[in-house]
């Protein structure tokens, strides 16, 4: 019996957020493999996930987008009035279809975060567009879904403190800029220094590695901070950007993590959060293997780790950490 089938039979609520509209956007020939979304969905069905475990997202409401993005920028997007320089910064062909794609992706991450609070873990088969700033997009990212989701939860009073754990190979420059000076959100980014973006605004905590560092250096650096920062900051939700691009062979990264190293990364981030009873919203973020199948396999391994973590119910002491067990720090 497969792990996902086991969870289904035991009625453990591992749910996924996904829409077929994710892979129908006209990217053309591009390094960003949008068809990975459909392939992951199909693989999950083959592994035993039921269609009832997939939640269909709704497009993000404008009032939610305005929690992060400026009205001027949103108007430019809706009217298609981006300048040539702004389109060039995106590095993807802009179109009304692309605009709708990102509004739906944001809605998907908002739904994933809400569902994670209910179930303990929820996985978005998309999301992680961390290079979008309040007033512009760049690096394949038009809107910052993770930042919007966190601010929606905070506005709704569902959480007071949130942590973003960004393990994409690229630093989350847009997310860092969004939350600079905002209380109640801890941004953590572990990334490769000698790749995009050249300008890396400070996260709450940045850990920079270099091309070729590999498993040992990466896991030592990650383990030096997690779970310590969970305990010290006391988030009420963890949003995990589980990028597949630290994996060896990725076209846009050079950290050279092995499959075992990636699995260890996911166990640290997700497993330690669950041991403390913290809900985890997983978004897949980047991944640019020369063959899309390698990226899909890496994302599936993250999902399997999430499934295994959900199967392990926290003990009474740990479970207290899910809601308000950490003393609120003055901000």
C-alpha positions in Angstrom: 0.0 0.0 0.0 1.4 3.4 -1.0 1.8 6.2 1.6 -0.9 8.3 0.0 -3.2 5.4 -0.2 -2.6 4.6 3.5 -3.5 8.2 4.3 -6.7 7.9 2.3 -7.7 4.7 3.9 -7.0 6.1 7.4 -9.0 9.2 6.4 -6.1 11.5 7.3 -6.8 14.9 5.7 -3.9 15.4 3.4 -5.3 17.8 0.8 -3.9 19.5 -2.3 -4.9 22.7 -4.0 -4.8 22.5 -7.8 -6.4 23.8 -11.0 -6.0 22.6 -14.5 -5.8 26.2 -15.4 -2.3 26.3 -13.9 -0.7 24.5 -16.9 -2.8 26.1 -19.7 -1.2 29.5 -19.5 0.6 30.4 -22.8 4.3 30.4 -21.7 5.5 29.1 -25.0 9.0 27.6 -25.0 10.3 28.6 -21.6 12.6 27.3 -18.8 9.6 27.5 -16.4 7.9 24.1 -16.8 4.2 25.0 -16.2 3.1 21.5 -17.3 4.7 20.2 -14.2 1.5 21.1 -12.3 -0.6 18.7 -14.4 2.1 16.0 -14.2 2.2 16.2 -10.4 -1.6 16.0 -10.2 -1.6 12.9 -12.4 1.2 11.2 -10.4 -0.7 11.8 -7.2 -3.8 10.2 -8.6 -1.7 7.2 -9.6 -0.2 7.0 -6.2 -3.6 6.7 -4.5 -4.8 10.2 -3.8 -8.5 10.5 -4.5 -10.0 13.3 -6.5 -11.9 14.4 -3.3 -8.5 15.4 -1.8 -8.0 18.1 -4.4 -9.4 21.5 -3.7 -10.0 23.9 -6.6 -8.8 27.5 -6.0 -10.7 30.7 -6.6 -9.0 33.8 -8.0 -7.7 36.1 -5.3 -9.9 39.0 -4.4 -8.5 42.4 -5.2 -8.9 43.5 -1.6 -6.5 40.7 -0.7 -4.0 41.6 -3.4 -4.0 45.2 -2.0 -2.7 43.9 1.3 0.6 43.5 -0.4 0.6 45.1 -3.8 0.0 48.8 -4.7 -3.2 49.9 -6.5 -1.2 51.5 -9.2 0.6 48.2 -10.0 -2.6 46.2 -9.9 -4.2 48.6 -12.4 -1.2 48.3 -14.7 -1.6 44.5 -14.7 -5.4 44.5 -15.3 -5.1 47.0 -18.1 -1.9 45.5 -19.6 -0.1 48.8 -19.3 3.3 47.4 -18.2 6.2 49.2 -19.8 8.7 47.2 -21.9 11.2 47.4 -19.0 8.6 46.0 -16.6 7.8 43.1 -19.0 11.5 42.4 -19.5 12.0 42.2 -15.7 9.3 39.5 -15.5 11.3 37.3 -17.9 8.1 35.7 -19.1 5.7 36.8 -21.8 2.9 39.0 -20.3 -0.7 38.5 -21.4 -4.2 38.7 -19.9 -4.0 34.9 -19.5 -0.8 35.2 -17.5 -2.4 37.8 -15.3 -5.3 35.5 -14.6 -2.9 32.7 -14.0 -1.2 34.6 -11.2 -4.5 35.8 -9.6 -5.5 32.2 -9.4 -2.2 31.1 -8.0 -2.5 33.7 -5.3 -6.0 32.4 -4.5 -4.6 28.9 -4.3 -1.9 29.8 -1.8 -4.5 31.7 0.3 -6.7 28.6 0.3 -3.7 26.3 1.1 -2.8 28.4 4.2 -6.4 28.4 5.5 -6.6 24.6 5.0 -3.3 24.0 6.7 -4.7 25.7 9.8 -7.6 23.2 9.7 -5.7 20.0 8.8 -2.1 20.6 10.0 -0.6 20.3 6.5 -1.9 21.3 3.1 0.1 21.3 -0.2 -0.4 23.7 -3.0 0.7 22.2 -6.4 1.8 25.7 -7.3 2.7 28.9 -5.6 6.0 30.3 -4.3 6.4 33.4 -6.5 8.7 35.2 -4.1 10.3 37.6 -6.5 7.2 39.8 -6.8 7.5 43.2 -5.0 4.6 45.5 -4.0 5.0 47.6 -7.1 6.5 45.4 -9.7 7.2 41.8 -10.6 10.4 40.1 -11.7 12.1 36.7 -12.1 9.0 34.8 -13.4 6.9 36.3 -10.6 4.0 38.7 -11.2 2.2 38.6 -7.8 3.6 37.4 -4.4 1.2 34.7 -3.4 2.9 33.8 -0.2 3.0 37.4 1.1 -0.7 37.9 0.3 -1.7 34.6 2.0 0.1 35.5 5.2 -1.4 39.0 5.3 -4.9 37.5 4.6 -4.6 35.2 7.6 -3.4 38.0 9.8 -6.2 40.4 8.7 -8.8 37.7 9.3 -7.4 37.1 12.8 -6.6 33.5 12.1 -2.9 34.0 13.1 -0.9 36.8 14.7 2.5 35.4 13.9 3.7 33.7 10.8 7.0 32.3 9.5 8.0 31.9 5.9 10.7 29.3 5.3 12.0 29.8 1.8 14.2 26.9 0.5 14.1 27.9 -3.1 17.6 28.1 -4.5 17.0 31.8 -5.2 16.7 34.3 -2.3 13.1 35.5 -1.7 13.9 39.2 -2.5 10.3 40.2 -3.1 9.1 38.6 0.1 11.9 40.2 2.1 11.0 43.6 0.8 7.3 43.1 1.5 7.8 42.3 5.1 10.7 44.6 5.9 9.5 46.6 8.9 6.3 44.7 9.3 5.7 43.1 12.7 4.6 39.5 13.3 6.2 37.9 10.2 9.6 36.1 10.2 11.1 35.6 6.8 13.8 32.9 6.5 15.7 32.3 3.3 18.4 29.7 2.6 19.7 30.2 -0.9 22.6 30.2 -3.3 24.5 33.5 -3.2 26.1 33.5 -6.7 22.8 33.4 -8.7 19.8 35.7 -9.3 18.8 38.0 -7.7 21.9 40.2 -7.7 20.3 42.5 -5.1 19.2 40.6 -2.1 17.2 42.7 0.4 17.5 41.4 4.0 15.1 38.8 5.2 14.7 38.4 9.0 17.3 35.7 8.6 19.3 34.9 5.4 21.6 31.9 5.0 23.8 32.2 1.9 25.5 29.2 0.3 27.6 28.9 -2.8 27.7 26.9 -5.9 28.8 23.3 -5.3 28.3 23.4 -1.5 26.2 20.2 -1.6 24.3 18.2 1.1 26.6 18.5 4.0 27.0 22.2 4.0 23.3 22.8 3.2 21.9 20.6 5.9 24.3 21.8 8.5 23.3 25.4 7.8 19.6 24.6 7.8 19.9 22.5 11.0 21.7 25.4 12.8 18.5 27.4 12.7 15.6 25.0 12.5 13.9 24.2 14.8 15.5 26.9 17.0 13.7 29.7 15.2 10.4 27.9 15.4 10.8 27.8 19.2 12.1 31.4 19.6 9.7 33.2 17.3 6.6 31.1 18.0 4.8 31.2 14.6 1.2 30.0 14.4 1.8 28.8 10.8 4.8 28.0 8.7 4.7 28.6 5.0 7.3 26.4 3.3 8.6 27.3 -0.2 9.8 23.8 -1.1 11.7 24.7 -4.3 13.1 21.8 -6.3 15.9 23.9 -7.7 18.6 23.2 -5.1 18.6 19.7 -6.7 21.7 18.7 -8.6 21.1 19.1 -12.4 18.8 22.1 -12.1 19.3 24.6 -14.9 19.1 27.7 -12.7 20.8 26.5 -9.6 24.2 25.1 -8.5 23.9 23.9 -4.9 24.0 20.3 -6.1 21.9 18.7 -3.4 21.2 15.0 -3.9 17.7 13.4 -3.7 18.6 12.3 -0.2 19.7 15.8 0.8 16.5 17.2 -0.5 14.5 14.7 1.5 16.5 15.5 4.6 15.7 19.2 4.0 12.0 18.6 3.8 12.1 16.4 6.9 13.8 19.2 8.9 11.4 21.9 7.8 8.2 20.0 7.8 9.0 17.4 10.5 10.3 19.8 13.1 7.3 22.1 12.6 4.9 19.2 13.1 6.7 18.0 16.2 5.9 21.4 17.6 2.3 21.1 16.5 2.7 23.9 13.9 0.5 23.9 10.8 2.5 23.9 7.5 1.3 25.3 4.2 3.6 23.9 1.5 4.0 25.6 -1.9 6.2 24.1 -4.6 8.1 27.2 -5.8 10.8 26.7 -8.4 12.4 23.8 -10.2 14.0 23.7 -13.6 15.4 20.3 -14.3 16.6 19.7 -17.9 13.9 17.0 -18.0 10.6 18.0 -16.4 10.2 14.5 -15.0 13.2 15.2 -12.6 11.5 18.3 -11.3 8.2 16.5 -10.9 9.9 13.7 -9.0 11.5 16.1 -6.6 8.2 17.8 -5.9 6.5 14.4 -5.3 9.2 13.5 -2.8 8.4 16.7 -0.9 4.7 15.7 -0.9 5.5 12.3 0.4 7.5 13.8 3.2 4.5 16.0 4.0 2.2 12.9 4.0 4.5 11.1 6.4 4.6 14.1 8.7 0.9 14.3 8.8 0.6 10.6 9.7 2.7 11.2 12.8 0.3 12.9 15.2 2.0 15.3 17.7 2.0 14.3 21.3 0.1 16.3 23.9 3.0 18.6 24.8 3.8 19.3 21.1 0.2 19.7 20.1 -0.1 22.7 22.4 2.1 24.6 20.1 -0.5 24.7 17.3 -2.5 27.6 18.8 -1.1 30.2 21.1 1.2 28.0 23.2 4.1 30.3 22.5 4.2 33.5 24.5 3.6 36.5 22.3 6.7 38.6 21.9 6.3 42.4 22.0 6.8 43.9 18.6 
